[in-house]
């Protein structure tokens, strides 16, 4: 995703990047380690398996871990930054996390054989900045409790949602690209990368401005207002997408890019026949959506106030992913209306029996094991194994499954729990 439309993102600044020799040496050493990892033959095999999964011809379930509580992961200073320049520190942080994850919790991770230089793209956002009270339990963790202050109360407030304007600071991109090429010369190639997968989720942001109770009540009390608000949100996303397209700022995501709230987007069905390698279009990519706040909303309301609007977005993409934390079992009738739907999120709160029966082998089941098991006072690896085995036994080899361990807000400062979960999951899916 490019940005969080409820926060102001400052525009990129074009300035020369000149890390000192000590910083360069540190980055080159780390990039050398990443290059060695990327050269391993196992990555081609993982790419093949992910592609088979996403083609609905899976050979086994796949496993991936993301949204990690990195503030609790440092062991033996493996994540301790040693560079001094802010740009170099950002580079170092990314490299160290790749090395760390490969060493301790790789699962079916794939490491690229190049380094990405993101284009310096900026959006003016959607006009409303969230107004929120925050409560923290751990100052080192960016997972916080929030109370949102209502900003959309009446129909006229919908006009506060503005259409975004996209810009690309080509000079800023070039400064970063040249700096990366200089630092990593002879170690790893550097590629400029546009906007790949876009996290499209109107309700995730609308609810921050509307209020949870207020929005849920208005589904019944003021349905016309709700439909108008969701429609305007989708308009804003579409205006943004049109600019990405027109300005040739999109990048393919049929690779080790996360799609939706699930795993990698490897696919030999994308970019598809209508493809110009010099200009990636939305139909060459994955699309996604969700309505996490709709867990307890009826299928009829879920369709009326979410998916019906989402179709304007989803129909523009080659393949699509739907869902995140919401319960989607019992809603397959409306999900089957989504064009090119390929993956469905099955959260910890879904009824597994019903979800597996409803989905069958028509789509990939993107199963999200409950990360709460990693946060409990006592770590229980036996239960972790049982949780994974449960869905495998239910599926009986008749479903296409990916296990995505995510939303890991804490491991109780015991990173070895996540390491062991990775080993357990891989042991089970490879049996």
HELIX and SHEET records of a PDB file:
HELIX    1   1 UNK A   21  UNK A   38  1                                  18    
HELIX    2   2 UNK A   42  UNK A   54  1                                  13    
HELIX    3   3 UNK A   70  UNK A   72  5                                   3    
HELIX    4   4 UNK A   86  UNK A  104  1                                  19    
HELIX    5   5 UNK A  155  UNK A  160  5                                   6    
HELIX    6   6 UNK A  170  UNK A  184  1                                  15    
HELIX    7   7 UNK A  202  UNK A  210  1                                   9    
HELIX    8   8 UNK A  212  UNK A  221  1                                  10    
HELIX    9   9 UNK A  223  UNK A  246  1                                  24    
HELIX   10  10 UNK A  282  UNK A  284  5                                   3    
HELIX   11  11 UNK A  292  UNK A  294  5                                   3    
HELIX   12  12 UNK A  299  UNK A  302  1                                   4    
HELIX   13  13 UNK A  303  UNK A  307  3                                   5    
HELIX   14  14 UNK A  308  UNK A  314  1                                   7    
HELIX   15  15 UNK A  332  UNK A  335  1                                   4    
HELIX   16  16 UNK A  352  UNK A  359  1                                   8    
HELIX   17  17 UNK A  371  UNK A  374  5                                   4    
HELIX   18  18 UNK A  381  UNK A  395  1                                  15    
HELIX   19  19 UNK A  416  UNK A  429  1                                  14    
SHEET    1   A 6 UNK A  62  UNK A  65  0                                        
SHEET    2   A 6 UNK A 400  UNK A 405  1                                        
SHEET    3   A 6 UNK A 364  UNK A 367  1                                        
SHEET    4   A 6 UNK A 341  UNK A 346  1                                        
SHEET    5   A 6 UNK A 319  UNK A 322  1                                        
SHEET    6   A 6 UNK A 286  UNK A 289  1                                        
SHEET    1   B 2 UNK A 114  UNK A 118  0                                        
SHEET    2   B 2 UNK A 189  UNK A 193  1                                        
SHEET    1   C 2 UNK A 121  UNK A 123  0                                        
SHEET    2   C 2 UNK A 166  UNK A 168 -1                                        
SHEET    1   D 2 UNK A 132  UNK A 135  0                                        
SHEET    2   D 2 UNK A 145  UNK A 148 -1                                        
END                                                                             
